[in-house]
């Protein structure tokens, strides 16, 4: 535990914040680059309850997991594909 505390304090956060950020990063990766449901993603990052995962994710990211996935997949332009590119062309 002391190693985690030292590592996290070296980047200016406590151990819980450090772990939470790592969990959020993995959840984002699973949501955007995988085909798992939100419930499956929740289980992958060690949440037994999908509702608790949703609350945690929204508190950390500012969006519910499903909305985050949809916004990242569509990108900034609102069109599937790379951000800013229109696939209708």
C-alpha positions as CSV (number, residue, x, y, z in Angstrom):
1,X,0.0,0.0,0.0
2,X,2.9,2.4,0.7
3,X,4.2,1.9,-2.8
4,X,0.8,2.9,-4.3
5,X,0.6,5.9,-1.9
6,X,4.1,7.0,-3.0
7,X,3.3,6.5,-6.7
8,X,0.1,8.4,-6.5
9,X,1.4,11.3,-4.5
10,X,4.2,11.7,-7.0
11,X,1.6,12.7,-9.6
12,X,-0.3,14.9,-7.1
13,X,-3.3,12.7,-6.1
14,X,-4.2,10.2,-3.4
15,X,-4.4,6.5,-4.0
16,X,-8.2,6.4,-4.5
17,X,-8.1,9.1,-7.2
18,X,-5.2,7.2,-8.9
19,X,-7.2,4.0,-8.9
20,X,-10.5,5.7,-10.0
21,X,-8.7,7.3,-12.9
22,X,-7.3,4.0,-14.0
23,X,-10.7,2.3,-13.8
24,X,-12.3,5.2,-15.8
25,X,-9.6,4.9,-18.5
26,X,-10.2,1.2,-18.8
27,X,-14.0,1.6,-18.9
28,X,-13.6,4.3,-21.6
29,X,-11.4,1.9,-23.7
30,X,-13.9,-0.9,-23.3
31,X,-16.9,1.3,-24.2
32,X,-15.3,2.8,-27.3
33,X,-13.2,0.0,-28.7
34,X,-15.2,-3.0,-27.7
35,X,-18.6,-4.5,-28.4
36,X,-19.4,-5.1,-24.7
37,X,-22.7,-3.9,-23.3
38,X,-22.5,-1.3,-20.5
39,X,-23.3,-4.1,-18.0
40,X,-20.5,-6.3,-19.4
41,X,-18.1,-3.3,-19.2
42,X,-19.1,-2.7,-15.6
43,X,-18.3,-6.4,-14.7
44,X,-14.9,-6.1,-16.6
45,X,-13.9,-3.2,-14.3
46,X,-15.1,-5.0,-11.2
47,X,-18.5,-3.5,-10.6
48,X,-21.1,-6.0,-9.5
49,X,-23.9,-3.5,-10.0
50,X,-24.4,-1.7,-13.4
51,X,-26.2,1.2,-11.7
52,X,-23.3,1.8,-9.4
53,X,-20.9,1.7,-12.3
54,X,-23.1,4.2,-14.2
55,X,-23.1,6.6,-11.2
56,X,-19.4,6.2,-10.8
57,X,-18.7,6.8,-14.5
58,X,-21.0,9.8,-14.7
59,X,-19.5,11.3,-11.6
60,X,-16.0,10.9,-13.1
61,X,-16.6,11.7,-16.7
62,X,-19.7,13.9,-16.7
63,X,-21.7,11.6,-19.0
64,X,-23.4,8.3,-18.5
65,X,-21.5,5.4,-20.1
66,X,-24.0,4.9,-22.9
67,X,-24.0,8.6,-23.8
68,X,-20.2,8.6,-23.6
69,X,-19.9,5.7,-26.0
70,X,-22.3,7.2,-28.5
71,X,-20.6,10.6,-28.5
72,X,-17.1,9.0,-28.9
73,X,-18.2,6.6,-31.7
74,X,-20.0,9.4,-33.6
75,X,-17.2,11.9,-33.0
76,X,-17.5,15.6,-33.0
77,X,-19.3,15.8,-36.4
78,X,-22.2,13.6,-35.3
79,X,-21.4,11.2,-38.1
80,X,-20.0,7.7,-37.6
81,X,-16.3,7.6,-38.5
82,X,-13.4,9.9,-37.7
83,X,-14.2,13.1,-35.9
84,X,-15.0,15.9,-38.3
85,X,-15.4,13.6,-41.3
86,X,-18.7,13.2,-43.1
87,X,-19.2,9.6,-44.2
88,X,-22.0,10.6,-46.6
89,X,-19.5,12.0,-49.1
